[in-house]
C-alpha cells in the first residue's frame, strides 16, 4: 500500500458533491476515490483511508429531515457482528479523520459523531434543522474561523464560501424538542470552551467589514445559534460544516471574480488560480502527511 | 391495523402570513406535524423506537404514537388540517420511511406493508374567541396547502376536536380488483362514425385520416396472416390502439410541424407557396445549410438531445422541453416532472447517456399579483408561479444539478396556459469501450431492460393530452409526481454501467412510456419482443395497455449485452435500483408485446413509425397587426427607469435564484444572479467541467419575445435569437468557427393553428407560425448557428363554456431560443458590472424609435409603434467587432428587453457604482424624447465600459470593423462611471436628472420580494 495520504469520498442515496470534493482531495495531493455508501456499509469497501468524507447532497431527498434516513440506516447497520458506528469510532481512535460538508455534516451530527463529548460517539446532542427563512437558499457567506482542535482549519482566519441548504440552522434545543434548555446551553458553552467550534457566520459587508459573528440574516443565512457554521469532536479529527469548501476550488467560482481580477490587474498584481475552499483540502493533506509518516 | 406516528412541531410563519394576506383569515400562527402511518403490525416497543428515534429529531421535535400529538402535548389550536396523498400518487417520504423502518426493525417489509406519509397543519388565531371554520379550512387547504387533484384533506375545527372527532387512522392504499383483460376491436369493419366514437372513447387524439390509415393497415391480408401466426387475431387490441395513439401523437410525431402547408401571403398579392414541413424546411433545413461549416456537429435531431463536440475527449448534449399542460393542472408536479423528464432526455442520449451538467428554465406566466376574476378551471397565477418555481427547484437541487440560468415573461394570456420550459446540458466521454458514445446500438439477442421507478397509472394519456387543447374534462390521471432522488440514484447507477461498457443503447421513458421507448429503440435492430408482465408495478389492477403506456416517472429503457446482464442486475440490486429484463431485440420487423406470455401487440415497425399520413394545412398571412398610433405619455428618465425596472419581466429574479442551487458540481463560473449584492440578473451564464484543469467552459443564454409576436412573429423570432447571441458575445463568445461549437435549441409554443370551424382564425395563426420559423431559419443560416434539438408545443389554448358560449384564450406564439457555446479561455470573459470610478461608458449600436411591445409600453398598457427589427448580416458584423474589441473593455452588456434604462441601472447596481451620462451622445435615429431613448428596445446595442487608457485601442477596433462595409457601426462615449452611488443623466430636453442606486434597486427588487414565500417545503 502506498504511503500517500488517501481519501474516500462517499456517494449514493442522493449525495451529490462527490465529484468536486474528489477534485479537491486530488488537487491537494491525496489519492482519492469515490465509494458508494452502500459498499462501505456492506463491508465491500474497507475503511482503508486517512480521511472519510461525507459530501454534500440531498440524502434520501431530505425525507424524514435532512440526512436523518442515512443516519438511521447507519445506526441500524451491523458489520461483522458489530455496530458500524463502533467501527467508525475505532477508525477515529486510530487516527482517521471523518469530514462532513453540508448534507454530510447533517449526517454526522444526527448520527452523533459530532460533537461527541467525552468520546460518546453515536449519541445525538445537537442538530441542524430548518433555516429561519424556511427556504432552501444558495448564497455566499463569510466565515470567521476560530482557533479549534480541527487541523483542517489551522492558520485560517476567515473564509468566503457558498452555502446551499434548507436545513442548516445549528441547534442544541428547541421549544418543541425533548432537550432541556439548561442541557442545551451547557452543550453550547462546552463547544466553545473545548475548541470544538470551527467557524461562525460573520458580517459580510457594511462599514466595519470585520469578522464579527452575526445572528443577522442573510449574513447568518440560517439563524444558527451563536452563528455556528461548523464543529468538530474532542479530537478535532471528526468535523463538519454547512458551507461548501469544494464549491470554491477555483478562483473563478466566486460570483464576483471578474471584479476581483479586474482590481488585481489594475494594481498590477497576479490573479490567483485557486479558490479559498482549497485551503481546507490542503490543510488536511498537510496534517495527514505529518501525522502518518 | 394502522399505527400512526406524529412528529413535530415545525413553525410555519410563512403559511400563517399567507392565511392573513391572501385569504384574509385571522391566523396568527401555523404549525406542521409529520405523520407516518404504518400499514403493518409492529410491537409497542418497535413503535416507540421508530417514533422516538428513527422518525424524530429529538433535539427539536417530539414524537407521539399512542395518542394524537395535540393531545399528548397539550397544544391549543383552532383548526387542524391533515393533508394526504390520493391513492396511487407517489409518496416519496413514505417510501424512505419504509426503507428506514425495515432496517430498524431488522425485517423485510412486503409490497403490501407500507408507510404512508401525511402532513398535519395546526392553525391558531391571535385573539381568543375568534375561531376558524370548516369553510376557512377548505379555503386554506385548496388554495394554500395543496392540489385537490392529487391530495385529500381532513379538516377538523377546535370544536369538532373537543367533541371527540379525530383524524381517522386510515391510509390512501390503492385497491383495485380489476382482472387484467385485453379488449379487441374489429376495426376493419368500423364505419367512420364508429372510428370517431372509438377515438373519443379511448382519448386517442387521432384524426380521421389517421384512423383510416390504421384501419386500412388492418385490412391487409399478409399482415392479418402474420398476426394470426403470432397468436393474435385480425382485430386490433386495446394495447395496439394505445400504441398508435402514443406513437402518432402530436407530441411524439410532430405532425403539424411535419405537415405540408399552403402558405398564402395576402400582403404579397395572394402569392401562394407550398412548404413541405416546417421542421424539415426551416429547422433541420437551417442546420443542413450550415452543417458544412460546423464540423463539431455530432448528432442532431435523431436522438433525445442534440450532441456536439466539446473538445477532443468530450461531447456536449443539450435539450430543452416544455411541460405546459401538466404544469397548468399541477404546477409543482408538472414543473418537477418537466425538469427531471428533460434530464432523462440528456441522460438518455447516445449509447449510455450524458452526465447531467446544468439546468435552465424559462417560464411564461400570468402576473402572480393579479387579483381579478380567473378563467374557469384555472389555478391562480400565484399558485402556478410558486408551484413551477418550487418544482424546477426541487428537481435540480435534489438531483445535485446546478440551475445555471433562467428567465420569465409575463402576459395575462399565460394565466390560461402557462408555458414551462426546462433545459439541460450534459457532458459525456466521446468514446466509451472503444465506441462512439453518440451512437445507440442493438442487435438481435440483445436484452431489453427497464430500470428505475415502478409503474402506476400516473400520466396515462400524457402524450395525447399535451397535444390537445385543455378542456374541462382533462383527466386527472394525466398528473404525475416525480421523486427526484429515485431518478438520481438510478442515473448514478446507470453511469457506472455505462462506464463499464455494459450499455449499448439507452432512452428514457417519458411520453408514451414503454410503448415509446422500446417502440423507438426497436428500430435499431428492426424489432423487439417484450413481456410487460415482467414490468414492476406500484400496485395491482393495472390493465396491460396501461402498463404499456404509463408515464410513471424515473424510468429508463436500456439495451444490455447478454454477457453483461448478470453483472448489471447484481449491481442494480446492490444499489437498490429496480431493474427488469422485459425481453430481447429481434430483427422481425415487428414491435411485439406480450402480457405474461400472451401476445397483445404485434405491429409492423415500418408502418408504426412511417405510416402516419402527412397532414395538409393552410396558412394565410395578412400582414403584421396594425396598432393605432397612440402617444406614449412623457415620463422623466428616472420615472421611465423605475417603470421598466419594476416590471415583472425585467425585475430582479434574486428571490427565484436564491432557492435554486447554482454552485453544486463546482463548475459554475458565472451564476444566474450577480453583482456586489447578488441582486442583478446575469444575461448569460458560464460553467466549466470541474474535473478539467483546462480553461475550457461553456456559456449559455436565452431569448424570448412573446410580447413582439402580436406585432410580427418573424421579428419576435429574430429578436429572440439575436438577443440570445448578443448576450453571449458580450460575455466573450465569438461566432461559430471550425473549433467553436454553438448549439441552439428552439422551443416553439403556439396556440391551435389548424383552421377549422371551431378555430376560425387558424390560418392566420398558422401563418404566424410559418413566419416565426422563417425568422429563425434566416437568422440561423446567416450567423451559422445550427439547431441541434428542439421541441414544438401546439394547442396552447384554454377553451371553456360560459353562458352557453364557447370562449378561448390563446397564448401569444412564443419562441424560446436557448444557446450554448464553447468558451476556450474563461479567464478572458467579461461581466456586466461597472468596475471602477473613471471608466468610460460607451454605447455601441443605433437606438431607433422601436417601442412596440417594449417593457415601457407594456407597463403603460399601450400597444403602439413598431417592434425592433434585426438585420442578421449587420448582427454578424457587429458581433465580430465587439468580440475583437472586448479585450480592451472592463465590462460589457448586451442591451436587451428594458433598453438603456435597464442596462445602465443593472450595470451600475451590479458594480455598486454610479454613472454620469449624457443622453445626447447616444447614437440614435428619429428618437427625440429621453424616455423613448431610454426605453427603446432596438437590437444590436451594447453598453461597454473601458479604462481611459484603453480608449484608442477600443475605438480603433470599432472603426476598422466598418471599413469598406455598407453597415457602419455606430458608437459613442456617453459618460463616465463614478463612485457616487447615483445615476445622473443629461437629457435630450436639456435637463439634468438623477436617481440614486438605492432608488433603482428599490424599483428593481420590488415585484418579486420575500412577500411571496414558498408554498411547498
Interface residues (C-beta under 8 A of the other chain):
Chain A: X11 X12 X13 X14 X15 X16 X17 X19 X20 X23 X36 X38 X39 X42 X56 X57 X58 X60 X61 X62 X63 X64 X65 X68 X69 X72 X73 X75 X76 X77 X110 X124 X125 X126 X127 X129 X130 X134 X135 X136 X137 X138 X139 X140 X162 X164 X166 X171 X172 X173 X174 X176 X177 X178 X179 X184 X244 X246 X247 X249 X250 X252 X253 X255 X256 X257 X258 X259 X261 X262 X263 X266 X271
Chain B: X8 X9 X10 X12 X13 X14 X34 X53 X54 X55 X57 X58 X59 X60 X61 X62 X73 X92 X93 X95 X96 X97 X99 X100 X103 X104 X106 X117 X393 X397 X398 X399 X400 X483 X484 X485 X488 X489 X492 X574 X575 X576 X657 X658 X659 X660 X661 X662 X663 X664 X665 X666 X667 X668 X669 X670 X671 X673 X674 X676 X678 X688 X690 X691 X826 X827 X829 X830 X831 X833 X835 X836 X890 X891 X911 X947 X1013 X1014 X1017
